Amino acid sequence: MAYSPCEGKVDHIELELPECSTVADALQASGLLQRHPGIDLALQRMGVWGRACRPDDVLREGDRLELYRALEVDPKEARRLRQQRQRSVANKR
């Protein structure tokens, strides 16, 4: 299980759970919700190996559960700003 509360930090937990454990079971067993009380499962996006999942989904052996923090900048807007900076630097040469 992996959660990055902020850039450059990752809370990574390895768990051994009984067969047929759910995402919610893994979250509870990990202690992640106690360490990061700001996580709201009603709003939290999560996935297994990058594919969206829900708290009641059953995990399989070897699954990597990931909790995603909200984007701070729209990716399209970030790309547009990078291109503007690159053009500005190129025009100064």
C-alpha positions as a Markdown table, in Angstrom:
| # | Residue | x | y | z |
|---|---|---|---|---|
| 1 | Met | 0.0 | 0.0 | 0.0 |
| 2 | Ala | 1.3 | 3.5 | -0.8 |
| 3 | Tyr | 0.1 | 7.0 | 0.0 |
| 4 | Ser | 2.0 | 10.2 | -0.7 |
| 5 | Pro | 0.7 | 12.9 | 1.6 |
| 6 | Cys | 2.9 | 15.5 | -0.1 |
| 7 | Glu | 5.5 | 15.8 | -2.8 |
| 8 | Gly | 8.7 | 13.8 | -1.9 |
| 9 | Lys | 7.1 | 11.8 | 0.9 |
| 10 | Val | 5.6 | 8.3 | 0.6 |
| 11 | Asp | 4.0 | 6.2 | 3.3 |
| 12 | His | 4.6 | 2.7 | 2.1 |
| 13 | Ile | 3.2 | -0.3 | 4.1 |
| 14 | Glu | 3.5 | -4.0 | 3.3 |
| 15 | Leu | 0.7 | -6.1 | 4.6 |
| 16 | Glu | -0.2 | -9.8 | 4.8 |
| 17 | Leu | -4.0 | -10.1 | 4.9 |
| 18 | Pro | -6.4 | -13.1 | 4.9 |
| 19 | Glu | -7.7 | -14.3 | 1.5 |
| 20 | Cys | -10.7 | -12.3 | 0.3 |
| 21 | Ser | -9.7 | -9.1 | 2.2 |
| 22 | Thr | -11.1 | -5.9 | 0.8 |
| 23 | Val | -9.6 | -2.5 | 0.2 |
| 24 | Ala | -11.3 | -1.3 | 3.4 |
| 25 | Asp | -9.8 | -4.2 | 5.3 |
| 26 | Ala | -6.3 | -3.2 | 4.0 |
| 27 | Leu | -6.8 | 0.4 | 4.9 |
| 28 | Gln | -7.8 | -0.5 | 8.5 |
| 29 | Ala | -5.0 | -3.0 | 9.0 |
| 30 | Ser | -2.4 | -0.6 | 7.7 |
| 31 | Gly | -3.0 | 2.1 | 10.3 |
| 32 | Leu | -2.8 | 4.6 | 7.4 |
| 33 | Leu | -6.1 | 6.3 | 8.4 |
| 34 | Gln | -4.8 | 6.9 | 12.0 |
| 35 | Arg | -1.4 | 8.3 | 10.7 |
| 36 | His | -3.2 | 10.6 | 8.2 |
| 37 | Pro | -6.5 | 11.7 | 9.8 |
| 38 | Gly | -7.1 | 14.1 | 6.9 |
| 39 | Ile | -8.0 | 11.2 | 4.6 |
| 40 | Asp | -11.7 | 11.1 | 3.9 |
| 41 | Leu | -12.7 | 7.8 | 2.3 |
| 42 | Ala | -15.9 | 9.3 | 1.0 |
| 43 | Leu | -13.8 | 11.6 | -1.2 |
| 44 | Gln | -10.5 | 9.7 | -1.5 |
| 45 | Arg | -9.5 | 8.4 | -4.9 |
| 46 | Met | -7.7 | 5.0 | -4.8 |
| 47 | Gly | -6.6 | 2.3 | -7.1 |
| 48 | Val | -4.9 | -1.0 | -7.4 |
| 49 | Trp | -1.9 | -0.8 | -9.8 |
| 50 | Gly | -3.2 | 2.4 | -11.2 |
| 51 | Arg | -6.8 | 1.2 | -11.9 |
| 52 | Ala | -9.6 | 2.8 | -9.9 |
| 53 | Cys | -11.1 | 0.7 | -7.1 |
| 54 | Arg | -13.7 | 1.0 | -4.3 |
| 55 | Pro | -13.4 | 0.2 | -0.6 |
| 56 | Asp | -15.5 | -3.0 | -1.0 |
| 57 | Asp | -13.3 | -4.4 | -3.8 |
| 58 | Val | -11.5 | -7.6 | -3.0 |
| 59 | Leu | -7.7 | -7.6 | -3.2 |
| 60 | Arg | -5.6 | -10.4 | -4.6 |
| 61 | Glu | -2.1 | -11.5 | -3.6 |
| 62 | Gly | 0.5 | -9.1 | -4.8 |
| 63 | Asp | -1.9 | -6.1 | -5.3 |
| 64 | Arg | -0.5 | -2.7 | -4.7 |
| 65 | Leu | -3.2 | -0.4 | -3.2 |
| 66 | Glu | -2.5 | 3.3 | -3.9 |
| 67 | Leu | -4.3 | 6.4 | -2.5 |
| 68 | Tyr | -4.1 | 9.4 | -4.7 |
| 69 | Arg | -4.0 | 13.0 | -3.4 |
| 70 | Ala | -5.9 | 15.7 | -5.3 |
| 71 | Leu | -4.1 | 17.4 | -8.1 |
| 72 | Glu | -2.9 | 20.8 | -7.2 |
| 73 | Val | -2.7 | 22.0 | -10.9 |
| 74 | Asp | -4.6 | 20.8 | -13.9 |
| 75 | Pro | -2.1 | 18.8 | -16.0 |
| 76 | Lys | -3.1 | 20.6 | -19.2 |
| 77 | Glu | -2.5 | 24.0 | -17.5 |
| 78 | Ala | 0.9 | 22.8 | -16.1 |
| 79 | Arg | 1.9 | 21.7 | -19.6 |
| 80 | Arg | 0.9 | 25.1 | -21.1 |
| 81 | Leu | 2.9 | 27.0 | -18.4 |
| 82 | Arg | 6.0 | 24.8 | -19.1 |
| 83 | Gln | 5.7 | 25.5 | -22.8 |
| 84 | Gln | 5.4 | 29.2 | -22.1 |
| 85 | Arg | 8.6 | 29.2 | -20.0 |
| 86 | Gln | 10.5 | 27.2 | -22.6 |
| 87 | Arg | 9.5 | 29.6 | -25.3 |
| 88 | Ser | 10.5 | 32.5 | -23.1 |
| 89 | Val | 13.9 | 31.1 | -22.5 |
| 90 | Ala | 14.4 | 30.2 | -26.2 |
| 91 | Asn | 13.4 | 33.8 | -27.2 |
| 92 | Lys | 16.0 | 35.3 | -24.9 |
| 93 | Arg | 18.9 | 33.4 | -26.6 |
